[in-house]
Amino acid sequence: MNISNLVKGEISQKDLLNYYNATIIYEELPNSIQGLVFKYDSIFFILIDKNLSYYKKRKTILHELAHIELCQLEQYDKDLFALKVNKYEDEADEYIKFILNEIG
Ligand SMILES: [Zn+2]
């Protein structure tokens, strides 16, 4: 089960969140942050800016899920996944781009 299945509509967002032990929280986020993800007590918390449009929310959720799927949080080994780590940001975006292209 992965993001590719979700984008193809083979599974629901809820299915994938359950699979990764992840939960989404919609909040007002500071400094024009659209989303972020961190792990606490073996649960992934995905924070999404509640003021984003529907499509921007979807896109941001996919991006944050990519961080989980690529195991970047384990690599980074910090409670809070810093948005400033450009290497991971690019990797996550490239990964989503790859999946979307694959589905074409
Ligand atoms: Zn990110």
Boltz pocket constraint, residues with backbone or C-beta under 6 A from the ligand:
constraints:
  - pocket:
      binder: B
      contacts: [[A, 35], [A, 63], [A, 64], [A, 67], [A, 83], [A, 88], [A, 89], [A, 92]]
      max_distance: 6.0
